[in-house]
Amino acid sequence: MTQSKTFNIKRLPGRVWAFLKFVPFYAIEMILSSTILAYDILRPKKTFKHGIVAYKLDLKTDTAILAFINLISMTPGSLSVDLSADRKILFIHSMYLDDPEEFIKNVKLTFEKRIIKIFE
C-alpha cells in the first residue's frame, strides 16, 4: 500500500475547484466517446484498431490510482485490464489504438493531470 500523506486543509479549495472543473470535462468526454463508439458499432465496416498499452502511472496515492482506473474503465472504448504489483504500470485496452504513444500522451494530459490536481 502506498504511504498516505497528511491531509492539508490549505489545499482543499484548490482540490474542490479542480473537481468542479473535472465534472463537466468528464461528462463531455463520456458523451463524445459514447457517440463515437455507437457510430462505430452501427457502421457496417469496422475500421477501428484495438490493443493493450502499458501505461506508466505518475500517480502516487491509492485513492488517485483507484479514481484513475475507474475513470478509464467507465469511459466507453477503454478498459483498465491490470495493475502491476508495484502500482507503477497500468495495462489499458483501447478500441482506438492507432498510435500507442499518442494515446498515452492524450491520457496523461487529460485524465491523469486532472486526477493529480484533485487527489494529490
N, C-alpha and C positions, 0 to 999 in steps of 0.2 A: 504494500500500500504506500502511496506517495505521502510524504510529510505534509501535514496541514499547516498553513500559515495562520498566524493570529489574525483575527478579523480587524480591519482598520476602518473605523467608523467615518473617518475623514474622506474615504474613497466612495462611500455609499451614494452620494448624489451623482457622481460620475457613472457609477455602475447602473443606477436606476435610469439615467439618461441614455446610456448605451443600450439598455434593454428596451426602452421605449422606442428607440430608433430601429432596433433589430426587428421588432414585431411586424411593422409594415414591409420591411425589406424581405423577410421570410415569407410573408403572405404573397407578395408579388412573385417570388421565386417558385412557390408552390403552384400558383396559377399558371405561370409560364411553362414550367416543366410538365404539369399535368396536361396542358394543351398540346404541347409538342409530342408527348408520349401518346395521347389519344389519337392525334393525327397519324402518327407512325403506325399505330396498331390497326387503324381503319384503312390505311392505304394498302392497296393490293401488293405493291412491290416494296419489300423491306430493304432499306439501304443502310440502316444503322450498323455500326461496328461495336460490339460489346467486348469487354475484357475486365481483368482484375489488375489493379495497380497497387504497389506497395507505397503507402503514403507516410512520410516521416512527420511525426507529430512534434509541434513546438509546445504543446500544452503540458502543464506540469501537474495540476491537481486532478484528483479523481473526478470531482464534480464537473470540471471543464471537459475532461475526456468523455465522460458519460453524456453530457449535453451534446457534444460534437457528434458522437457516434449515433445518438438518437436523431439528430437533425439530418444527418446524411441518410439514415435509413428511412426517414419519413419523406424525403424528397423523391418524388417519382422518377424512376430511371436510374436510381443508385441504391446501393445496399452495403452496409458495413458487414464484412464477412468474418474477419478475425482480428484480434488484437494480440500483438506479440507479448510474451511473458514479461518483458521489461517495460511494457507500455510506451514504447517508442515508435512502433510501426503499426499502422492500421491498414488492413487489406480491404480495399473498396472495389466493389463490382459496379461498373457503369455501362449502361446501354449505349452511351455515346462517347466512345474512347478512340476517336480518330487520332489524337495526339496525346499520349500519356503525360508528357511534360507540360503541355498547355492545360490539361485537366488539373494536374497538381497545382500549378501556378494559380489557376482560377479559384480552386477551393481554398488555398492559402490566403489569397487576397480578399475573399468574400466571407466565407464562413468562419475560418479559424481566427482571423484577425478580429472579428466581432466577438467571438466567444472569449478571447483573451481579455478584451475590454470589459466584459460583463463579469467573468468569474475569477480572473487572476489579478 
